[in-house]
Amino acid sequence: MLGVVILTDPNFTQIDFNKYPNFFIGVFYCLGSSVSSGFAYLMMRKMGNSIHSTVNPMWFGTFSVLMSYVTAAVF
């Protein structure tokens, strides 16, 4: 999340808002995806070794693809 803040230049000194009118939407998506990926990795760690090692990444990928379709349909 810190990397997103650094890359988006919090001083807003070099941003041409006429050229990039949807700048804040992109920043919002980046911050939201960093938070959601943090929660995903937290849940994967919480599952730990209670399931087989191939099931965890399979469901992580499946859920990510399904949620990307839902997000694309909403926006």
PDB file of N, H, CA, C and O in Angstrom:
ATOM      1  N   MET A   1       0.826  -1.171   0.000  1.00  0.00           N
ATOM      2  CA  MET A   1       0.000   0.000   0.000  1.00  0.00           C
ATOM      3  C   MET A   1       0.882   1.250   0.000  1.00  0.00           C
ATOM      4  O   MET A   1       0.538   2.253  -0.625  1.00  0.00           O
ATOM      5  N   LEU A   2       1.980   1.192   0.677  1.00  0.00           N
ATOM      6  H   LEU A   2       2.259   0.378   1.185  1.00  0.00           H
ATOM      7  CA  LEU A   2       2.894   2.327   0.695  1.00  0.00           C
ATOM      8  C   LEU A   2       3.438   2.600  -0.706  1.00  0.00           C
ATOM      9  O   LEU A   2       3.620   3.756  -1.089  1.00  0.00           O
ATOM     10  N   GLY A   3       3.696   1.545  -1.465  1.00  0.00           N
ATOM     11  H   GLY A   3       3.548   0.607  -1.153  1.00  0.00           H
ATOM     12  CA  GLY A   3       4.173   1.711  -2.838  1.00  0.00           C
ATOM     13  C   GLY A   3       3.161   2.420  -3.719  1.00  0.00           C
ATOM     14  O   GLY A   3       3.538   3.233  -4.563  1.00  0.00           O
ATOM     15  N   VAL A   4       1.887   2.127  -3.535  1.00  0.00           N
ATOM     16  H   VAL A   4       1.580   1.467  -2.849  1.00  0.00           H
ATOM     17  CA  VAL A   4       0.839   2.806  -4.304  1.00  0.00           C
ATOM     18  C   VAL A   4       0.826   4.289  -3.982  1.00  0.00           C
ATOM     19  O   VAL A   4       0.708   5.119  -4.883  1.00  0.00           O
ATOM     20  N   VAL A   5       0.945   4.625  -2.723  1.00  0.00           N
ATOM     21  H   VAL A   5       1.040   3.950  -1.991  1.00  0.00           H
ATOM     22  CA  VAL A   5       0.942   6.036  -2.317  1.00  0.00           C
ATOM     23  C   VAL A   5       2.159   6.758  -2.889  1.00  0.00           C
ATOM     24  O   VAL A   5       2.042   7.889  -3.359  1.00  0.00           O
ATOM     25  N   ILE A   6       3.312   6.121  -2.852  1.00  0.00           N
ATOM     26  H   ILE A   6       3.407   5.202  -2.469  1.00  0.00           H
ATOM     27  CA  ILE A   6       4.519   6.748  -3.380  1.00  0.00           C
ATOM     28  C   ILE A   6       4.420   6.942  -4.888  1.00  0.00           C
ATOM     29  O   ILE A   6       4.801   7.994  -5.401  1.00  0.00           O
ATOM     30  N   LEU A   7       3.912   5.936  -5.607  1.00  0.00           N
ATOM     31  H   LEU A   7       3.602   5.081  -5.190  1.00  0.00           H
ATOM     32  CA  LEU A   7       3.808   6.030  -7.059  1.00  0.00           C
ATOM     33  C   LEU A   7       2.785   7.058  -7.518  1.00  0.00           C
ATOM     34  O   LEU A   7       2.939   7.634  -8.595  1.00  0.00           O
ATOM     35  N   THR A   8       1.754   7.300  -6.733  1.00  0.00           N
ATOM     36  H   THR A   8       1.629   6.833  -5.858  1.00  0.00           H
ATOM     37  CA  THR A   8       0.720   8.239  -7.150  1.00  0.00           C
ATOM     38  C   THR A   8       1.038   9.679  -6.772  1.00  0.00           C
ATOM     39  O   THR A   8       0.217  10.567  -7.002  1.00  0.00           O
ATOM     40  N   ASP A   9       2.197   9.926  -6.205  1.00  0.00           N
ATOM     41  H   ASP A   9       2.864   9.204  -6.018  1.00  0.00           H
ATOM     42  CA  ASP A   9       2.677  11.269  -5.903  1.00  0.00           C
ATOM     43  C   ASP A   9       1.674  12.054  -5.070  1.00  0.00           C
ATOM     44  O   ASP A   9       0.877  12.813  -5.621  1.00  0.00           O
ATOM     45  N   PRO A  10       1.702  11.886  -3.754  1.00  0.00           N
ATOM     46  CA  PRO A  10       0.722  12.557  -2.895  1.00  0.00           C
ATOM     47  C   PRO A  10       0.774  14.083  -2.956  1.00  0.00           C
ATOM     48  O   PRO A  10      -0.174  14.736  -2.521  1.00  0.00           O
ATOM     49  N   ASN A  11       1.837  14.662  -3.473  1.00  0.00           N
ATOM     50  H   ASN A  11       2.607  14.131  -3.826  1.00  0.00           H
ATOM     51  CA  ASN A  11       1.906  16.118  -3.585  1.00  0.00           C
ATOM     52  C   ASN A  11       1.094  16.651  -4.755  1.00  0.00           C
ATOM     53  O   ASN A  11       0.794  17.844  -4.808  1.00  0.00           O
ATOM     54  N   PHE A  12       0.738  15.785  -5.686  1.00  0.00           N
ATOM     55  H   PHE A  12       0.981  14.816  -5.643  1.00  0.00           H
ATOM     56  CA  PHE A  12      -0.029  16.158  -6.886  1.00  0.00           C
ATOM     57  C   PHE A  12       0.666  17.255  -7.695  1.00  0.00           C
ATOM     58  O   PHE A  12      -0.004  18.111  -8.272  1.00  0.00           O
ATOM     59  N   THR A  13       1.978  17.238  -7.742  1.00  0.00           N
ATOM     60  H   THR A  13       2.523  16.542  -7.273  1.00  0.00           H
ATOM     61  CA  THR A  13       2.703  18.307  -8.431  1.00  0.00           C
ATOM     62  C   THR A  13       2.857  18.043  -9.921  1.00  0.00           C
ATOM     63  O   THR A  13       2.926  18.989 -10.706  1.00  0.00           O
ATOM     64  N   GLN A  14       2.911  16.794 -10.326  1.00  0.00           N
ATOM     65  H   GLN A  14       2.855  16.025  -9.689  1.00  0.00           H
ATOM     66  CA  GLN A  14       3.189  16.485 -11.721  1.00  0.00           C
ATOM     67  C   GLN A  14       1.978  15.897 -12.439  1.00  0.00           C
ATOM     68  O   GLN A  14       2.136  15.366 -13.539  1.00  0.00           O
ATOM     69  N   ILE A  15       0.801  15.966 -11.880  1.00  0.00           N
ATOM     70  H   ILE A  15       0.673  16.397 -10.987  1.00  0.00           H
ATOM     71  CA  ILE A  15      -0.366  15.326 -12.458  1.00  0.00           C
ATOM     72  C   ILE A  15      -1.162  16.346 -13.262  1.00  0.00           C
ATOM     73  O   ILE A  15      -1.553  17.392 -12.744  1.00  0.00           O
ATOM     74  N   ASP A  16      -1.396  16.031 -14.525  1.00  0.00           N
ATOM     75  H   ASP A  16      -1.079  15.181 -14.946  1.00  0.00           H
ATOM     76  CA  ASP A  16      -2.226  16.869 -15.381  1.00  0.00           C
ATOM     77  C   ASP A  16      -3.628  16.263 -15.383  1.00  0.00           C
ATOM     78  O   ASP A  16      -3.888  15.281 -16.080  1.00  0.00           O
ATOM     79  N   PHE A  17      -4.532  16.858 -14.595  1.00  0.00           N
ATOM     80  H   PHE A  17      -4.322  17.656 -14.030  1.00  0.00           H
ATOM     81  CA  PHE A  17      -5.872  16.291 -14.451  1.00  0.00           C
ATOM     82  C   PHE A  17      -6.705  16.429 -15.718  1.00  0.00           C
ATOM     83  O   PHE A  17      -7.702  15.723 -15.873  1.00  0.00           O
ATOM     84  N   ASN A  18      -6.325  17.313 -16.620  1.00  0.00           N
ATOM     85  H   ASN A  18      -5.516  17.886 -16.494  1.00  0.00           H
ATOM     86  CA  ASN A  18      -7.023  17.393 -17.910  1.00  0.00           C
ATOM     87  C   ASN A  18      -6.661  16.207 -18.795  1.00  0.00           C
ATOM     88  O   ASN A  18      -7.491  15.717 -19.560  1.00  0.00           O
ATOM     89  N   LYS A  19      -5.421  15.752 -18.685  1.00  0.00           N
ATOM     90  H   LYS A  19      -4.746  16.150 -18.063  1.00  0.00           H
ATOM     91  CA  LYS A  19      -4.963  14.605 -19.469  1.00  0.00           C
ATOM     92  C   LYS A  19      -5.417  13.285 -18.844  1.00  0.00           C
ATOM     93  O   LYS A  19      -5.692  12.325 -19.565  1.00  0.00           O
ATOM     94  N   TYR A  20      -5.497  13.225 -17.519  1.00  0.00           N
ATOM     95  H   TYR A  20      -5.274  14.004 -16.933  1.00  0.00           H
ATOM     96  CA  TYR A  20      -5.889  12.015 -16.791  1.00  0.00           C
ATOM     97  C   TYR A  20      -7.085  12.321 -15.895  1.00  0.00           C
ATOM     98  O   TYR A  20      -6.915  12.466 -14.684  1.00  0.00           O
ATOM     99  N   PRO A  21      -8.295  12.422 -16.458  1.00  0.00           N
ATOM    100  CA  PRO A  21      -9.449  12.803 -15.631  1.00  0.00           C
ATOM    101  C   PRO A  21      -9.874  11.723 -14.634  1.00  0.00           C
ATOM    102  O   PRO A  21     -10.533  12.031 -13.641  1.00  0.00           O
ATOM    103  N   ASN A  22      -9.511  10.476 -14.881  1.00  0.00           N
ATOM    104  H   ASN A  22      -8.976  10.226 -15.688  1.00  0.00           H
ATOM    105  CA  ASN A  22      -9.911   9.372 -13.998  1.00  0.00           C
ATOM    106  C   ASN A  22      -8.768   8.938 -13.095  1.00  0.00           C
ATOM    107  O   ASN A  22      -8.694   7.772 -12.705  1.00  0.00           O
ATOM    108  N   PHE A  23      -7.898   9.839 -12.767  1.00  0.00           N
ATOM    109  H   PHE A  23      -7.957  10.786 -13.083  1.00  0.00           H
ATOM    110  CA  PHE A  23      -6.728   9.519 -11.953  1.00  0.00           C
ATOM    111  C   PHE A  23      -7.120   8.954 -10.597  1.00  0.00           C
ATOM    112  O   PHE A  23      -6.555   7.951 -10.160  1.00  0.00           O
ATOM    113  N   PHE A  24      -8.072   9.577  -9.929  1.00  0.00           N
ATOM    114  H   PHE A  24      -8.531  10.391 -10.284  1.00  0.00           H
ATOM    115  CA  PHE A  24      -8.445   9.134  -8.590  1.00  0.00           C
ATOM    116  C   PHE A  24      -9.157   7.787  -8.595  1.00  0.00           C
ATOM    117  O   PHE A  24      -9.095   7.060  -7.604  1.00  0.00           O
ATOM    118  N   ILE A  25      -9.826   7.440  -9.679  1.00  0.00           N
ATOM    119  H   ILE A  25      -9.877   8.030 -10.485  1.00  0.00           H
ATOM    120  CA  ILE A  25     -10.443   6.112  -9.783  1.00  0.00           C
ATOM    121  C   ILE A  25      -9.355   5.050  -9.817  1.00  0.00           C
ATOM    122  O   ILE A  25      -9.481   4.008  -9.173  1.00  0.00           O
ATOM    123  N   GLY A  26      -8.288   5.308 -10.565  1.00  0.00           N
ATOM    124  H   GLY A  26      -8.186   6.155 -11.088  1.00  0.00           H
ATOM    125  CA  GLY A  26      -7.162   4.372 -10.607  1.00  0.00           C
ATOM    126  C   GLY A  26      -6.483   4.216  -9.263  1.00  0.00           C
ATOM    127  O   GLY A  26      -6.112   3.110  -8.869  1.00  0.00           O
ATOM    128  N   VAL A  27      -6.324   5.318  -8.563  1.00  0.00           N
ATOM    129  H   VAL A  27      -6.625   6.216  -8.883  1.00  0.00           H
ATOM    130  CA  VAL A  27      -5.718   5.262  -7.225  1.00  0.00           C
ATOM    131  C   VAL A  27      -6.608   4.461  -6.283  1.00  0.00           C
ATOM    132  O   VAL A  27      -6.117   3.657  -5.490  1.00  0.00           O
ATOM    133  N   PHE A  28      -7.914   4.683  -6.371  1.00  0.00           N
ATOM    134  H   PHE A  28      -8.313   5.336  -7.015  1.00  0.00           H
ATOM    135  CA  PHE A  28      -8.859   3.943  -5.536  1.00  0.00           C
ATOM    136  C   PHE A  28      -8.773   2.441  -5.817  1.00  0.00           C
ATOM    137  O   PHE A  28      -8.756   1.641  -4.882  1.00  0.00           O
ATOM    138  N   TYR A  29      -8.718   2.049  -7.092  1.00  0.00           N
ATOM    139  H   TYR A  29      -8.731   2.699  -7.852  1.00  0.00           H
ATOM    140  CA  TYR A  29      -8.596   0.629  -7.439  1.00  0.00           C
ATOM    141  C   TYR A  29      -7.287   0.042  -6.911  1.00  0.00           C
ATOM    142  O   TYR A  29      -7.275  -1.074  -6.391  1.00  0.00           O
ATOM    143  N   CYS A  30      -6.201   0.776  -7.040  1.00  0.00           N
ATOM    144  H   CYS A  30      -6.211   1.682  -7.462  1.00  0.00           H
ATOM    145  CA  CYS A  30      -4.913   0.267  -6.558  1.00  0.00           C
ATOM    146  C   CYS A  30      -4.913   0.068  -5.051  1.00  0.00           C
ATOM    147  O   CYS A  30      -4.445  -0.956  -4.553  1.00  0.00           O
ATOM    148  N   LEU A  31      -5.437   1.044  -4.330  1.00  0.00           N
ATOM    149  H   LEU A  31      -5.818   1.876  -4.735  1.00  0.00           H
ATOM    150  CA  LEU A  31      -5.487   0.907  -2.874  1.00  0.00           C
ATOM    151  C   LEU A  31      -6.434  -0.211  -2.461  1.00  0.00           C
ATOM    152  O   LEU A  31      -6.134  -0.970  -1.539  1.00  0.00           O
ATOM    153  N   GLY A  32      -7.568  -0.317  -3.131  1.00  0.00           N
ATOM    154  H   GLY A  32      -7.811   0.300  -3.880  1.00  0.00           H
ATOM    155  CA  GLY A  32      -8.515  -1.386  -2.818  1.00  0.00           C
ATOM    156  C   GLY A  32      -7.954  -2.764  -3.108  1.00  0.00           C
ATOM    157  O   GLY A  32      -8.165  -3.699  -2.336  1.00  0.00           O
ATOM    158  N   SER A  33      -7.238  -2.896  -4.222  1.00  0.00           N
ATOM    159  H   SER A  33      -7.067  -2.137  -4.849  1.00  0.00           H
ATOM    160  CA  SER A  33      -6.671  -4.205  -4.538  1.00  0.00           C
ATOM    161  C   SER A  33      -5.536  -4.572  -3.589  1.00  0.00           C
ATOM    162  O   SER A  33      -5.344  -5.751  -3.291  1.00  0.00           O
ATOM    163  N   SER A  34      -4.787  -3.594  -3.112  1.00  0.00           N
ATOM    164  H   SER A  34      -4.943  -2.636  -3.354  1.00  0.00           H
ATOM    165  CA  SER A  34      -3.732  -3.926  -2.151  1.00  0.00           C
ATOM    166  C   SER A  34      -4.328  -4.375  -0.819  1.00  0.00           C
ATOM    167  O   SER A  34      -3.791  -5.273  -0.170  1.00  0.00           O
ATOM    168  N   VAL A  35      -5.421  -3.760  -0.413  1.00  0.00           N
ATOM    169  H   VAL A  35      -5.857  -3.030  -0.940  1.00  0.00           H
ATOM    170  CA  VAL A  35      -6.080  -4.182   0.826  1.00  0.00           C
ATOM    171  C   VAL A  35      -6.696  -5.574   0.658  1.00  0.00           C
ATOM    172  O   VAL A  35      -6.557  -6.423   1.538  1.00  0.00           O
ATOM    173  N   SER A  36      -7.378  -5.811  -0.474  1.00  0.00           N
ATOM    174  H   SER A  36      -7.491  -5.122  -1.189  1.00  0.00           H
ATOM    175  CA  SER A  36      -8.017  -7.114  -0.673  1.00  0.00           C
ATOM    176  C   SER A  36      -6.991  -8.230  -0.827  1.00  0.00           C
ATOM    177  O   SER A  36      -7.228  -9.345  -0.363  1.00  0.00           O
ATOM    178  N   SER A  37      -5.856  -7.956  -1.469  1.00  0.00           N
ATOM    179  H   SER A  37      -5.664  -7.050  -1.846  1.00  0.00           H
ATOM    180  CA  SER A  37      -4.839  -8.998  -1.560  1.00  0.00           C
ATOM    181  C   SER A  37      -4.220  -9.276  -0.195  1.00  0.00           C
ATOM    182  O   SER A  37      -3.842 -10.410   0.100  1.00  0.00           O
ATOM    183  N   GLY A  38      -4.118  -8.249   0.632  1.00  0.00           N
ATOM    184  H   GLY A  38      -4.425  -7.328   0.392  1.00  0.00           H
ATOM    185  CA  GLY A  38      -3.635  -8.468   1.998  1.00  0.00           C
ATOM    186  C   GLY A  38      -4.566  -9.376   2.782  1.00  0.00           C
ATOM    187  O   GLY A  38      -4.113 -10.265   3.502  1.00  0.00           O
ATOM    188  N   PHE A  39      -5.878  -9.153   2.643  1.00  0.00           N
ATOM    189  H   PHE A  39      -6.246  -8.430   2.058  1.00  0.00           H
ATOM    190  CA  PHE A  39      -6.843 -10.030   3.305  1.00  0.00           C
ATOM    191  C   PHE A  39      -6.790 -11.444   2.745  1.00  0.00           C
ATOM    192  O   PHE A  39      -6.925 -12.416   3.489  1.00  0.00           O
ATOM    193  N   ALA A  40      -6.594 -11.561   1.432  1.00  0.00           N
ATOM    194  H   ALA A  40      -6.484 -10.771   0.828  1.00  0.00           H
ATOM    195  CA  ALA A  40      -6.515 -12.891   0.827  1.00  0.00           C
ATOM    196  C   ALA A  40      -5.316 -13.665   1.364  1.00  0.00           C
ATOM    197  O   ALA A  40      -5.437 -14.843   1.700  1.00  0.00           O
ATOM    198  N   TYR A  41      -4.175 -13.018   1.445  1.00  0.00           N
ATOM    199  H   TYR A  41      -4.077 -12.061   1.172  1.00  0.00           H
ATOM    200  CA  TYR A  41      -2.999 -13.701   1.976  1.00  0.00           C
ATOM    201  C   TYR A  41      -3.148 -14.004   3.466  1.00  0.00           C
ATOM    202  O   TYR A  41      -2.631 -15.011   3.951  1.00  0.00           O
ATOM    203  N   LEU A  42      -3.842 -13.149   4.180  1.00  0.00           N
ATOM    204  H   LEU A  42      -4.262 -12.331   3.786  1.00  0.00           H
ATOM    205  CA  LEU A  42      -4.112 -13.414   5.589  1.00  0.00           C
ATOM    206  C   LEU A  42      -4.980 -14.659   5.745  1.00  0.00           C
ATOM    207  O   LEU A  42      -4.726 -15.489   6.618  1.00  0.00           O
ATOM    208  N   MET A  43      -6.005 -14.790   4.900  1.00  0.00           N
ATOM    209  H   MET A  43      -6.210 -14.116   4.190  1.00  0.00           H
ATOM    210  CA  MET A  43      -6.881 -15.962   4.975  1.00  0.00           C
ATOM    211  C   MET A  43      -6.135 -17.229   4.547  1.00  0.00           C
ATOM    212  O   MET A  43      -6.354 -18.299   5.115  1.00  0.00           O
ATOM    213  N   MET A  44      -5.256 -17.111   3.548  1.00  0.00           N
ATOM    214  H   MET A  44      -5.078 -16.242   3.087  1.00  0.00           H
ATOM    215  CA  MET A  44      -4.474 -18.281   3.140  1.00  0.00           C
ATOM    216  C   MET A  44      -3.562 -18.731   4.275  1.00  0.00           C
ATOM    217  O   MET A  44      -3.381 -19.929   4.494  1.00  0.00           O
ATOM    218  N   ARG A  45      -2.997 -17.785   4.986  1.00  0.00           N
ATOM    219  H   ARG A  45      -3.144 -16.812   4.809  1.00  0.00           H
ATOM    220  CA  ARG A  45      -2.138 -18.141   6.119  1.00  0.00           C
ATOM    221  C   ARG A  45      -2.951 -18.762   7.248  1.00  0.00           C
ATOM    222  O   ARG A  45      -2.488 -19.679   7.927  1.00  0.00           O
ATOM    223  N   LYS A  46      -4.172 -18.252   7.445  1.00  0.00           N
ATOM    224  H   LYS A  46      -4.548 -17.507   6.893  1.00  0.00           H
ATOM    225  CA  LYS A  46      -5.025 -18.771   8.497  1.00  0.00           C
ATOM    226  C   LYS A  46      -5.420 -20.225   8.230  1.00  0.00           C
ATOM    227  O   LYS A  46      -5.544 -21.022   9.160  1.00  0.00           O
ATOM    228  N   MET A  47      -5.619 -20.564   6.942  1.00  0.00           N
ATOM    229  H   MET A  47      -5.518 -19.916   6.186  1.00  0.00           H
ATOM    230  CA  MET A  47      -5.940 -21.954   6.593  1.00  0.00           C
ATOM    231  C   MET A  47      -4.774 -22.866   6.907  1.00  0.00           C
ATOM    232  O   MET A  47      -4.960 -24.004   7.339  1.00  0.00           O
ATOM    233  N   GLY A  48      -3.580 -22.367   6.689  1.00  0.00           N
ATOM    234  H   GLY A  48      -3.429 -21.443   6.338  1.00  0.00           H
ATOM    235  CA  GLY A  48      -2.372 -23.095   7.056  1.00  0.00           C
ATOM    236  C   GLY A  48      -2.264 -24.458   6.409  1.00  0.00           C
ATOM    237  O   GLY A  48      -2.483 -24.604   5.206  1.00  0.00           O
ATOM    238  N   ASN A  49      -1.934 -25.440   7.195  1.00  0.00           N
ATOM    239  H   ASN A  49      -1.756 -25.322   8.172  1.00  0.00           H
ATOM    240  CA  ASN A  49      -1.734 -26.795   6.701  1.00  0.00           C
ATOM    241  C   ASN A  49      -2.949 -27.674   6.918  1.00  0.00           C
ATOM    242  O   ASN A  49      -2.848 -28.898   6.830  1.00  0.00           O
ATOM    243  N   SER A  50      -4.096 -27.075   7.200  1.00  0.00           N
ATOM    244  H   SER A  50      -4.178 -26.081   7.271  1.00  0.00           H
ATOM    245  CA  SER A  50      -5.288 -27.887   7.456  1.00  0.00           C
ATOM    246  C   SER A  50      -5.868 -28.484   6.177  1.00  0.00           C
ATOM    247  O   SER A  50      -6.673 -29.413   6.241  1.00  0.00           O
ATOM    248  N   ILE A  51      -5.467 -27.960   5.006  1.00  0.00           N
ATOM    249  H   ILE A  51      -4.813 -27.206   4.953  1.00  0.00           H
ATOM    250  CA  ILE A  51      -5.934 -28.523   3.738  1.00  0.00           C
ATOM    251  C   ILE A  51      -4.724 -28.876   2.887  1.00  0.00           C
ATOM    252  O   ILE A  51      -3.593 -28.512   3.208  1.00  0.00           O
ATOM    253  N   HIS A  52      -4.979 -29.588   1.800  1.00  0.00           N
ATOM    254  H   HIS A  52      -5.898 -29.884   1.539  1.00  0.00           H
ATOM    255  CA  HIS A  52      -3.891 -29.984   0.906  1.00  0.00           C
ATOM    256  C   HIS A  52      -3.264 -28.745   0.273  1.00  0.00           C
ATOM    257  O   HIS A  52      -3.946 -27.744   0.056  1.00  0.00           O
ATOM    258  N   SER A  53      -1.979 -28.812  -0.021  1.00  0.00           N
ATOM    259  H   SER A  53      -1.425 -29.625   0.155  1.00  0.00           H
ATOM    260  CA  SER A  53      -1.247 -27.631  -0.482  1.00  0.00           C
ATOM    261  C   SER A  53      -1.685 -27.140  -1.859  1.00  0.00           C
ATOM    262  O   SER A  53      -1.422 -25.986  -2.195  1.00  0.00           O
ATOM    263  N   THR A  54      -2.342 -27.971  -2.669  1.00  0.00           N
ATOM    264  H   THR A  54      -2.556 -28.909  -2.396  1.00  0.00           H
ATOM    265  CA  THR A  54      -2.788 -27.525  -3.993  1.00  0.00           C
ATOM    266  C   THR A  54      -4.179 -26.908  -3.965  1.00  0.00           C
ATOM    267  O   THR A  54      -4.550 -26.190  -4.893  1.00  0.00           O
ATOM    268  N   VAL A  55      -4.944 -27.170  -2.931  1.00  0.00           N
ATOM    269  H   VAL A  55      -4.642 -27.754  -2.177  1.00  0.00           H
ATOM    270  CA  VAL A  55      -6.304 -26.643  -2.853  1.00  0.00           C
ATOM    271  C   VAL A  55      -6.293 -25.147  -2.568  1.00  0.00           C
ATOM    272  O   VAL A  55      -7.108 -24.405  -3.115  1.00  0.00           O
ATOM    273  N   ASN A  56      -5.393 -24.710  -1.732  1.00  0.00           N
ATOM    274  H   ASN A  56      -4.731 -25.313  -1.287  1.00  0.00           H
ATOM    275  CA  ASN A  56      -5.330 -23.310  -1.334  1.00  0.00           C
ATOM    276  C   ASN A  56      -5.119 -22.370  -2.526  1.00  0.00           C
ATOM    277  O   ASN A  56      -5.917 -21.446  -2.688  1.00  0.00           O
ATOM    278  N   PRO A  57      -4.087 -22.550  -3.375  1.00  0.00           N
ATOM    279  CA  PRO A  57      -3.931 -21.643  -4.517  1.00  0.00           C
ATOM    280  C   PRO A  57      -5.022 -21.801  -5.571  1.00  0.00           C
ATOM    281  O   PRO A  57      -5.335 -20.846  -6.282  1.00  0.00           O
ATOM    282  N   MET A  58      -5.613 -23.013  -5.682  1.00  0.00           N
ATOM    283  H   MET A  58      -5.359 -23.789  -5.105  1.00  0.00           H
ATOM    284  CA  MET A  58      -6.681 -23.204  -6.656  1.00  0.00           C
ATOM    285  C   MET A  58      -7.883 -22.343  -6.292  1.00  0.00           C
ATOM    286  O   MET A  58      -8.434 -21.660  -7.155  1.00  0.00           O
ATOM    287  N   TRP A  59      -8.295 -22.365  -5.036  1.00  0.00           N
ATOM    288  H   TRP A  59      -7.847 -22.920  -4.335  1.00  0.00           H
ATOM    289  CA  TRP A  59      -9.439 -21.556  -4.626  1.00  0.00           C
ATOM    290  C   TRP A  59      -9.116 -20.073  -4.621  1.00  0.00           C
ATOM    291  O   TRP A  59      -9.994 -19.249  -4.875  1.00  0.00           O
ATOM    292  N   PHE A  60      -7.871 -19.721  -4.337  1.00  0.00           N
ATOM    293  H   PHE A  60      -7.158 -20.390  -4.131  1.00  0.00           H
ATOM    294  CA  PHE A  60      -7.448 -18.325  -4.396  1.00  0.00           C
ATOM    295  C   PHE A  60      -7.592 -17.797  -5.826  1.00  0.00           C
ATOM    296  O   PHE A  60      -8.131 -16.709  -6.032  1.00  0.00           O
ATOM    297  N   GLY A  61      -7.122 -18.550  -6.800  1.00  0.00           N
ATOM    298  H   GLY A  61      -6.684 -19.434  -6.633  1.00  0.00           H
ATOM    299  CA  GLY A  61      -7.236 -18.153  -8.206  1.00  0.00           C
ATOM    300  C   GLY A  61      -8.669 -18.128  -8.687  1.00  0.00           C
ATOM    301  O   GLY A  61      -9.069 -17.213  -9.408  1.00  0.00           O
ATOM    302  N   THR A  62      -9.452 -19.130  -8.295  1.00  0.00           N
ATOM    303  H   THR A  62      -9.127 -19.874  -7.710  1.00  0.00           H
ATOM    304  CA  THR A  62     -10.849 -19.184  -8.706  1.00  0.00           C
ATOM    305  C   THR A  62     -11.630 -18.005  -8.155  1.00  0.00           C
ATOM    306  O   THR A  62     -12.387 -17.367  -8.886  1.00  0.00           O
ATOM    307  N   PHE A  63     -11.459 -17.713  -6.892  1.00  0.00           N
ATOM    308  H   PHE A  63     -10.844 -18.231  -6.298  1.00  0.00           H
ATOM    309  CA  PHE A  63     -12.158 -16.593  -6.277  1.00  0.00           C
ATOM    310  C   PHE A  63     -11.729 -15.271  -6.913  1.00  0.00           C
ATOM    311  O   PHE A  63     -12.562 -14.389  -7.126  1.00  0.00           O
ATOM    312  N   SER A  64     -10.443 -15.126  -7.216  1.00  0.00           N
ATOM    313  H   SER A  64      -9.767 -15.842  -7.043  1.00  0.00           H
ATOM    314  CA  SER A  64      -9.948 -13.885  -7.819  1.00  0.00           C
ATOM    315  C   SER A  64     -10.551 -13.664  -9.199  1.00  0.00           C
ATOM    316  O   SER A  64     -10.936 -12.544  -9.535  1.00  0.00           O
ATOM    317  N   VAL A  65     -10.636 -14.711  -9.993  1.00  0.00           N
ATOM    318  H   VAL A  65     -10.323 -15.620  -9.720  1.00  0.00           H
ATOM    319  CA  VAL A  65     -11.213 -14.582 -11.335  1.00  0.00           C
ATOM    320  C   VAL A  65     -12.690 -14.235 -11.242  1.00  0.00           C
ATOM    321  O   VAL A  65     -13.160 -13.350 -11.958  1.00  0.00           O
ATOM    322  N   LEU A  66     -13.424 -14.907 -10.381  1.00  0.00           N
ATOM    323  H   LEU A  66     -13.042 -15.626  -9.799  1.00  0.00           H
ATOM    324  CA  LEU A  66     -14.859 -14.625 -10.245  1.00  0.00           C
ATOM    325  C   LEU A  66     -15.114 -13.200  -9.745  1.00  0.00           C
ATOM    326  O   LEU A  66     -16.030 -12.527 -10.218  1.00  0.00           O
ATOM    327  N   MET A  67     -14.310 -12.750  -8.801  1.00  0.00           N
ATOM    328  H   MET A  67     -13.566 -13.296  -8.417  1.00  0.00           H
ATOM    329  CA  MET A  67     -14.506 -11.397  -8.301  1.00  0.00           C
ATOM    330  C   MET A  67     -14.108 -10.331  -9.327  1.00  0.00           C
ATOM    331  O   MET A  67     -14.660  -9.231  -9.327  1.00  0.00           O
ATOM    332  N   SER A  68     -13.156 -10.656 -10.197  1.00  0.00           N
ATOM    333  H   SER A  68     -12.707 -11.550 -10.197  1.00  0.00           H
ATOM    334  CA  SER A  68     -12.806  -9.691 -11.244  1.00  0.00           C
ATOM    335  C   SER A  68     -13.950  -9.544 -12.251  1.00  0.00           C
ATOM    336  O   SER A  68     -14.177  -8.450 -12.768  1.00  0.00           O
ATOM    337  N   TYR A  69     -14.677 -10.641 -12.536  1.00  0.00           N
ATOM    338  H   TYR A  69     -14.492 -11.530 -12.116  1.00  0.00           H
ATOM    339  CA  TYR A  69     -15.839 -10.545 -13.420  1.00  0.00           C
ATOM    340  C   TYR A  69     -16.948  -9.737 -12.772  1.00  0.00           C
ATOM    341  O   TYR A  69     -17.605  -8.940 -13.442  1.00  0.00           O
ATOM    342  N   VAL A  70     -17.165  -9.930 -11.488  1.00  0.00           N
ATOM    343  H   VAL A  70     -16.632 -10.578 -10.944  1.00  0.00           H
ATOM    344  CA  VAL A  70     -18.194  -9.163 -10.777  1.00  0.00           C
ATOM    345  C   VAL A  70     -17.831  -7.680 -10.764  1.00  0.00           C
ATOM    346  O   VAL A  70     -18.686  -6.826 -10.999  1.00  0.00           O
ATOM    347  N   THR A  71     -16.576  -7.378 -10.491  1.00  0.00           N
ATOM    348  H   THR A  71     -15.882  -8.072 -10.299  1.00  0.00           H
ATOM    349  CA  THR A  71     -16.145  -5.983 -10.461  1.00  0.00           C
ATOM    350  C   THR A  71     -16.257  -5.348 -11.848  1.00  0.00           C
ATOM    351  O   THR A  71     -16.664  -4.192 -11.967  1.00  0.00           O
ATOM    352  N   ALA A  72     -15.902  -6.089 -12.888  1.00  0.00           N
ATOM    353  H   ALA A  72     -15.572  -7.028 -12.791  1.00  0.00           H
ATOM    354  CA  ALA A  72     -16.018  -5.554 -14.254  1.00  0.00           C
ATOM    355  C   ALA A  72     -17.480  -5.309 -14.619  1.00  0.00           C
ATOM    356  O   ALA A  72     -17.786  -4.325 -15.293  1.00  0.00           O
ATOM    357  N   ALA A  73     -18.382  -6.179 -14.190  1.00  0.00           N
ATOM    358  H   ALA A  73     -18.134  -6.978 -13.642  1.00  0.00           H
ATOM    359  CA  ALA A  73     -19.798  -5.990 -14.482  1.00  0.00           C
ATOM    360  C   ALA A  73     -20.374  -4.778 -13.751  1.00  0.00           C
ATOM    361  O   ALA A  73     -21.233  -4.077 -14.286  1.00  0.00           O
ATOM    362  N   VAL A  74     -19.904  -4.533 -12.533  1.00  0.00           N
ATOM    363  H   VAL A  74     -19.207  -5.102 -12.097  1.00  0.00           H
ATOM    364  CA  VAL A  74     -20.411  -3.406 -11.757  1.00  0.00           C
ATOM    365  C   VAL A  74     -19.932  -2.085 -12.348  1.00  0.00           C
ATOM    366  O   VAL A  74     -20.699  -1.127 -12.446  1.00  0.00           O
ATOM    367  N   PHE A  75     -18.659  -2.037 -12.741  1.00  0.00           N
ATOM    368  H   PHE A  75     -18.036  -2.815 -12.661  1.00  0.00           H
ATOM    369  CA  PHE A  75     -18.105  -0.781 -13.226  1.00  0.00           C
ATOM    370  C   PHE A  75     -18.123  -0.706 -14.717  1.00  0.00           C
ATOM    371  O   PHE A  75     -17.688   0.293 -15.290  1.00  0.00           O
TER     372      PHE A  75
END
